[in-house]
Amino acid sequence: HINEIDCVLLSHSDTAHLGALPYAVGKLGLDVPIYATSAVMKMGSMYMYDLCWSRRGITITPYNAGRLLGGTVWKITKEDEDIIYAVDYNHKKERHLNGAALEMFNRPALLITDAINALNNPPIRRNKDSEFTDAIVKVLRNNGNVLIPLDTAGRLLEIILVLDTVVLAAMGSLEVGYARELFMSWASNPNNLVAFTDLGQ
C-alpha cells in the first residue's frame, strides 16, 4: 500500500509518532511530501539521530552552554567513558539563560574546549549593565538617538532584557519605565502617535 500514500503528517517528535518513517523512506521507497512543524522536524531529527547512535552503544546528550539561546555543551558517552565538547560556554547566569552547569561532568575521559576568553577579566554584570543603560538614558534625555547594532543570533535577548529595565515599559499599560515618561511628554502633542497594540486597549 506504500504507493497509495499521498503525504505524511507528523504530529510529535518521538518514536511512537515517527519511528517508522526512516524505514518507510529508506527501505519501502516512500517518496511523498512530509509535513511537520519546525519544532517537530528539528526535534524529531535529533531524536532519531540519538536513537540510532544509542543502539550502537553511544549516547549523545545536550546541555545548556549558557551563552546563546540553544547553545549546547555535548556529552558523548560510550560504555563508562564520557567525552565533553564544551566550547564558547558561559558559567555565569544571564538574564535570559542559566549558566552552563559544568560541575555535573565528573572526570570525563576527554574534554574538548577552547580558551577564547581565558585572558579576559569581564566586569561585574551589574556595573556593566548600569554603565550601558545610564549612557543610553543620558543620550535619550538630551533628545539624541541611540543605535545598537546587534546580531540577531547573538546577544539580542540579553540586551532587550537589559533595556527593559530602563527604557521600555514593564507592561502595555505604561505603568512604569522610561516609556511612561515618553508617553507623558508626547501625549499632549498632536504630531505624535502612541499606538496601543493590546486587544483590550
N, C-alpha and C positions, 0 to 999 in steps of 0.2 A: 504493500500500500504506500510505499515511500513516494511514488510518482503522483499520488493523489493529494499530497500536502501542498498547499498554496503559499503558506507562510508560517513562521514560528513566532509566538508571543511569549516572552519571558516575564514572569511576574515577580520572581525572587531570585536571589543570587546564590542559593545553597544547592547542595547535591540533589535534594528531593525535587527541585524545580528545573534544574538544567543539567543534571549529571549525565543524561543520555545524549545530550546534544553533540559533544565531540565525537562520540561513536557514530551517531546518525550522519554527521557530515563526513567524517573520515573513512568510515567503513561501508556505510549504506549508500553513499553518494547523494545525500540530501543537499540540494542547491536551490534554496529559496530565500527570500528576504527574511531577516530575523529582526524583530522589533523588541526593544527594551529601553528603559530609562538609562540615562548616562550612568547613574549610580549602580544600577543592576549590572550593566555591561562591564564597568570597571571592577566592581567588587567580585562579580562572577568570574572574570578572567583571573583575578588574583587568587580567588578561592580554588579554582580548578588547577592553577599552576602549583599552589601549595599542596593540594591533594596529590597531584602527580609526583612531586618530589618526596612527599611523606611516605608514599608507597615504596620508594627506593631507600627508605631509612633516613631521609633528610627532611628536617623541619625548618622552615623559614618563617620567622616571626618579626613583625614590625613593632617598633616602639617609638614614642614621641621623641623627636630630636630637639624640640624646644625653641627652634629658631623661626621657621616659617610654617604656616598652616599646611599640614600634610607632610612636613619634613620628617624623615624617618631615620632611625638607627636600626640596623638589621641584625638579628641574631640568627645564625645558621647553625643548626645542631645536627650532628650525626653520632649516634650511639651516646657516649658520655662526654663528647667534646663539643665546645662552643667556639664559633668564630664570630666576633663582633665587628661589624662595619659601621663606624661612627665618625663621620666627617662633618665639619661645619655645624656642630651642635652647640646648644646653649643650656647650661645647667641652672641658670637663674630664671625665676618665674617672671614672665612678662604680663602685661595687662590682659592679653587675649590668649596666652598659652602658658601651660605649666612648663617648668624646666625639664630637661632630659634627666631621667632617673637612672643615672649611670651606676649607682650603688647596688642595683639589683643584679648586675652582672658580676658573678663571682669567679675570678681567676679563669678567664677564657684561655683556650689553647692558643688563640691568635687574636690580636687586636689590631684592626686596620683603622688608622685615624690620621689627622693632619695637625699641623702646628701653625695654622694661618694666623691665629690670634695669640700665640704664645708670648709674644713680647709686648702685647697691648695691655695697658692698665686702664680699663674703662672707668669713667667717673661713676659716682653713685647715681643710680637712676633718678632718684628724687631731685637731686641737684640739676642733673642734665635736663629733665623734663621741665623744671621750673625756669631755667635759663631760656629754653626753647619757647615756652608759652609766654613768658614775660616779654621777650623780644617781639613776638607776634602781636600781642595786645598793645604794646607801645606804638608799633607802626600803624595799626588799625585806628587807634585813638587819635593819631596825628593825620588821619584821612589818607593814609598810604595804602598800598596794596601789597599782598604777600603772595609769592609764588613758591610752591613747594613741589619740585619735580620728583616724582616717585615712580618706581617700577611697580606695576600692579601685582606682580608676583613676589614683591619684596616686603618692605616694612609698612605697607599701606594700612593694614588693620591696626597695627600698633599706633601709628601716627594719628589715625582717626580717633582712637580712644583717648589719646593724649589731648588732642584738640577739643574733644567733647567736654573736658573738664573746665575749659575757659571760654571757648568760642561758640560752641553750639549749645542750644537749649537742651535740658535733660529730657523734655517732653515737647510734643507739638503744641501744648498749651502755653508755652513760653513762660513757665513759672520761674525758672532760674536760668542763669548763664548769660554770656555776653550777647546772645541773640535777643534776649529780652531788652537789653539796653538799646540795641539797634532798633528793635520794634518801637520802643518808646520814642526814640528820636525821629524815626522815619514815618510813623503813622500819621502825623499831622501834616505831612507834605503830600499834596495830591499828585505829585510827579512820581512818587514811589509806589511800589506794589509789594504787598505781603500776601503770599499765596498759601492758604491752609489746605493741605492735601488729605487730611483725615476725613473719612466719610461723615463723621458726626459733626464737623465744623462747617 
